[in-house]
Amino acid sequence: MTDRQRARLFPSTRWTLIRRAQGDEHSRKRALDELLCIYWRPLFQLARLRGLDAQQAADAVQGFSLRLLEGEDFVDRLDPERGRLRSFLRSAFAHHLQSEHVRQGAQKRGGQYRILSLELSAGELTADPARDPGAEYDRQWAQLVLERALQALQQEFGSGARSGPFEVLAGYFRSGEPPSYEDVAQRYAMSVPQVKAFLHRARARYRQLVEQELRDTVDDEAALDDELRALLEALRA
């Protein structure tokens, strides 16, 4: 993976991403794009489960992101040094949903930014009202962490940094019944021990990429294990 590819998938740190948005317009726009690429889906579903329709939820996420990156006072009251980015954003967004900015969001967005294109899938347009909003936010966050780590792993195979058939991993890393080792070995002209070794190495690297994704969202290394546990709990919910 090239440095440019890694920077796109894993910004320097997510806290730094927010702080640097206070600079020039170019930095702000870039920070906004990166932040929404990472977190807009969990925030969107949280808004849906708080009773907003799809358009209102998208508006709320857009308005919140502008408030966040413009450094308004309600953000300053939430100290990034004392929490994890996942919790920070959920707390800040809850404040935003209770504020006048949700109702005034359309006016605020009429300026220089166009943040979200509403090309949403059917699953993103609907929300199960029986689900707890906080639990759904965490579930969406956890799924996105895994997706981004898998994308990074795929890019490593695509760039030649890792060798072997990446498509083998899809059957084991995604939901559904995985193929048997024997079937994979026959299809890809590998022995069963080779298949197992290949999967072992890929899973080890995948875990590293998941940890790398989480490391950017905590304020110190000690919190990393807690976030890993939170991720597993969110996926089981």
VEXDREN-2710 file (C-alpha; in Angstrom, 1 decimal):
% VEXDREN-2710
k/r/px/py/pz
1/MET/0.0/0.0/0.0
2/THR/1.4/3.4/-0.9
3/ASP/1.6/6.2/1.6
4/ARG/-1.1/8.1/-0.3
5/GLN/-3.5/5.1/-0.1
6/ARG/-2.8/4.6/3.6
7/ALA/-3.3/8.3/4.3
8/ARG/-6.7/8.0/2.6
9/LEU/-7.8/5.0/4.6
10/PHE/-6.2/5.9/7.9
11/PRO/-5.8/9.7/8.5
12/SER/-2.9/10.7/10.7
13/THR/-5.1/10.7/13.8
14/ARG/-8.8/11.4/14.1
15/TRP/-8.4/13.9/16.9
16/THR/-5.8/15.7/14.8
17/LEU/-8.3/15.6/11.9
18/ILE/-10.8/17.6/14.0
19/ARG/-8.2/20.0/15.3
20/ARG/-6.6/20.8/12.0
21/ALA/-10.0/21.8/10.6
22/GLN/-9.6/25.1/12.4
23/GLY/-7.0/26.1/9.8
24/ASP/-7.5/27.3/6.3
25/GLU/-10.4/26.5/4.0
26/HIS/-8.6/23.7/2.2
27/SER/-7.8/21.9/5.4
28/ARG/-11.3/22.3/6.6
29/LYS/-12.8/20.8/3.5
30/ARG/-10.4/17.9/3.5
31/ALA/-11.0/17.2/7.2
32/LEU/-14.8/17.3/6.6
33/ASP/-14.6/14.9/3.8
34/GLU/-12.5/12.4/5.7
35/LEU/-14.5/12.6/8.9
36/LEU/-17.8/12.0/7.1
37/CYS/-16.3/9.2/5.1
38/ILE/-15.5/7.4/8.4
39/TYR/-18.4/8.4/10.7
40/TRP/-21.4/9.6/8.8
41/ARG/-23.2/6.2/8.6
42/PRO/-23.3/5.5/12.4
43/LEU/-24.4/9.1/13.0
44/PHE/-27.0/8.9/10.3
45/GLN/-28.5/5.7/11.8
46/LEU/-28.4/7.3/15.3
47/ALA/-30.5/10.2/14.0
48/ARG/-32.9/7.8/12.3
49/LEU/-33.5/6.0/15.5
50/ARG/-34.1/9.3/17.3
51/GLY/-37.1/9.8/15.0
52/LEU/-35.8/11.7/12.1
53/ASP/-36.6/10.7/8.5
54/ALA/-33.8/10.0/6.0
55/GLN/-33.6/13.6/4.7
56/GLN/-33.7/15.1/8.2
57/ALA/-31.1/12.6/9.4
58/ALA/-28.7/13.5/6.6
59/ASP/-29.3/17.2/7.2
60/ALA/-28.5/16.7/10.9
61/VAL/-25.2/14.9/10.2
62/GLN/-24.3/17.6/7.7
63/GLY/-25.1/20.4/10.1
64/PHE/-23.3/18.7/13.0
65/SER/-20.2/18.2/10.9
66/LEU/-20.0/21.9/10.1
67/ARG/-20.5/22.8/13.8
68/LEU/-17.8/20.4/14.7
69/LEU/-15.3/21.6/12.2
70/GLU/-16.0/25.2/12.7
71/GLY/-15.1/24.8/16.4
72/GLU/-18.3/26.0/18.0
73/ASP/-18.6/26.3/21.8
74/PHE/-20.6/23.1/22.3
75/VAL/-17.6/21.1/21.0
76/ASP/-15.2/22.9/23.2
77/ARG/-17.1/21.7/26.3
78/LEU/-16.3/18.1/25.3
79/ASP/-12.7/17.5/26.0
80/PRO/-11.0/15.1/23.4
81/GLU/-8.2/14.4/25.8
82/ARG/-10.6/12.6/28.2
83/GLY/-12.4/10.3/25.9
84/ARG/-12.6/8.1/22.8
85/LEU/-13.6/9.6/19.5
86/ARG/-16.5/7.2/19.2
87/SER/-18.0/8.3/22.5
88/PHE/-17.1/11.9/21.9
89/LEU/-18.9/12.1/18.5
90/ARG/-22.0/10.3/19.9
91/SER/-22.2/12.7/22.8
92/ALA/-21.6/15.8/20.7
93/PHE/-24.2/14.6/18.1
94/ALA/-26.8/14.1/20.9
95/HIS/-26.2/17.7/21.9
96/HIS/-26.6/18.8/18.3
97/LEU/-29.9/16.9/17.8
98/GLN/-31.4/18.8/20.8
99/SER/-30.3/22.2/19.5
100/GLU/-31.7/24.8/17.2
101/HIS/-29.0/23.9/14.6
102/VAL/-31.0/20.9/13.4
103/ARG/-33.9/23.0/12.5
104/GLN/-31.7/25.7/11.0
105/GLY/-29.4/23.3/9.3
106/ALA/-30.6/24.0/5.7
107/GLN/-29.8/27.6/6.0
108/LYS/-26.3/27.0/7.4
109/ARG/-25.5/24.5/4.6
110/GLY/-26.5/27.0/1.9
111/GLY/-22.9/28.3/1.6
112/GLN/-19.7/26.8/0.4
113/TYR/-20.1/23.1/1.4
114/ARG/-22.0/20.3/-0.1
115/ILE/-21.3/17.4/2.2
116/LEU/-23.5/14.4/1.7
117/SER/-24.9/13.0/-1.5
118/LEU/-28.1/11.2/-0.7
119/GLU/-27.3/8.0/-2.6
120/LEU/-28.4/5.8/0.2
121/SER/-29.2/2.1/0.1
122/ALA/-32.5/0.8/1.2
123/GLY/-30.9/-0.4/4.4
124/GLU/-29.6/3.0/5.2
125/LEU/-33.0/4.7/4.5
126/THR/-34.8/2.5/7.0
127/ALA/-34.3/2.0/10.7
128/ASP/-35.7/-0.5/13.1
129/PRO/-37.4/1.5/15.9
130/ALA/-37.1/-1.4/18.3
131/ARG/-33.3/-1.0/18.3
132/ASP/-31.6/1.0/21.0
133/PRO/-30.1/4.1/19.3
134/GLY/-26.8/3.9/21.2
135/ALA/-26.4/0.2/20.5
136/GLU/-27.1/0.7/16.8
137/TYR/-24.6/3.5/16.7
138/ASP/-22.0/1.2/18.1
139/ARG/-22.9/-1.6/15.8
140/GLN/-22.6/0.6/12.7
141/TRP/-19.3/1.9/14.0
142/ALA/-18.0/-1.6/14.6
143/GLN/-19.0/-2.8/11.2
144/LEU/-17.4/0.2/9.5
145/VAL/-14.1/-0.5/11.4
146/LEU/-14.1/-4.0/10.0
147/GLU/-15.0/-2.9/6.5
148/ARG/-12.2/-0.3/6.4
149/ALA/-9.7/-2.8/7.8
150/LEU/-10.7/-5.4/5.1
151/GLN/-10.4/-2.7/2.4
152/ALA/-6.9/-1.9/3.6
153/LEU/-6.0/-5.6/3.5
154/GLN/-7.4/-5.9/0.0
155/GLN/-5.3/-3.0/-1.1
156/GLU/-2.2/-4.6/0.2
157/PHE/-2.9/-7.7/-1.9
158/GLY/-3.8/-5.6/-4.9
159/SER/-0.5/-3.6/-4.6
160/GLY/1.6/-6.7/-4.4
161/ALA/2.6/-6.0/-0.8
162/ARG/1.0/-9.4/0.0
163/SER/0.8/-12.4/-2.2
164/GLY/-2.0/-15.0/-2.6
165/PRO/-5.6/-15.0/-3.8
166/PHE/-7.4/-12.3/-1.8
167/GLU/-10.8/-13.7/-3.0
168/VAL/-10.2/-16.7/-0.7
169/LEU/-10.5/-14.4/2.3
170/ALA/-13.9/-13.1/1.4
171/GLY/-15.5/-16.5/2.2
172/TYR/-14.0/-16.5/5.7
173/PHE/-14.0/-12.8/6.7
174/ARG/-17.6/-12.0/5.8
175/SER/-20.9/-13.4/7.1
176/GLY/-22.2/-16.7/5.8
177/GLU/-21.1/-20.3/5.8
178/PRO/-17.4/-20.4/4.9
179/PRO/-16.1/-22.9/2.3
180/SER/-14.3/-26.0/3.4
181/TYR/-10.5/-26.0/3.4
182/GLU/-10.6/-28.9/1.0
183/ASP/-12.8/-27.0/-1.5
184/VAL/-10.5/-24.0/-1.4
185/ALA/-7.4/-26.1/-1.7
186/GLN/-8.8/-27.8/-4.8
187/ARG/-9.9/-24.6/-6.4
188/TYR/-6.7/-22.7/-6.0
189/ALA/-4.2/-25.6/-6.4
190/MET/-3.1/-25.4/-2.8
191/SER/-2.7/-28.0/-0.1
192/VAL/-5.0/-27.9/3.0
193/PRO/-2.0/-26.9/5.2
194/GLN/-1.2/-24.1/2.7
195/VAL/-4.8/-22.8/2.9
196/LYS/-4.7/-22.8/6.7
197/ALA/-1.3/-21.0/6.8
198/PHE/-2.5/-18.4/4.3
199/LEU/-5.6/-17.7/6.4
200/HIS/-3.6/-17.6/9.6
201/ARG/-1.3/-14.9/8.2
202/ALA/-4.2/-12.9/6.7
203/ARG/-6.2/-13.0/9.9
204/ALA/-3.1/-11.8/11.9
205/ARG/-2.6/-8.9/9.5
206/TYR/-6.4/-8.2/9.5
207/ARG/-6.3/-7.9/13.3
208/GLN/-3.4/-5.5/13.0
209/LEU/-5.3/-3.3/10.6
210/VAL/-8.4/-3.3/12.9
211/GLU/-6.1/-2.2/15.8
212/GLN/-4.6/0.5/13.6
213/GLU/-8.0/1.7/12.7
214/LEU/-9.0/1.9/16.4
215/ARG/-5.7/3.4/17.6
216/ASP/-6.4/6.6/15.8
217/THR/-9.6/7.0/17.7
218/VAL/-8.4/6.8/21.3
219/ASP/-6.3/9.2/23.3
220/ASP/-3.7/6.6/24.5
221/GLU/-2.6/3.0/23.9
222/ALA/-4.2/1.9/27.2
223/ALA/-7.7/2.5/25.8
224/LEU/-7.1/0.3/22.7
225/ASP/-8.0/-2.9/24.5
226/ASP/-11.2/-1.3/25.8
227/GLU/-12.2/-0.3/22.3
228/LEU/-11.5/-3.8/20.9
229/ARG/-13.8/-5.2/23.6
230/ALA/-16.4/-2.6/22.8
231/LEU/-16.2/-3.5/19.1
232/LEU/-16.8/-7.2/19.8
233/GLU/-19.7/-6.5/22.1
234/ALA/-21.3/-4.2/19.5
235/LEU/-21.1/-6.9/16.8
236/ARG/-22.7/-9.4/19.2
237/ALA/-25.6/-7.1/20.0
END
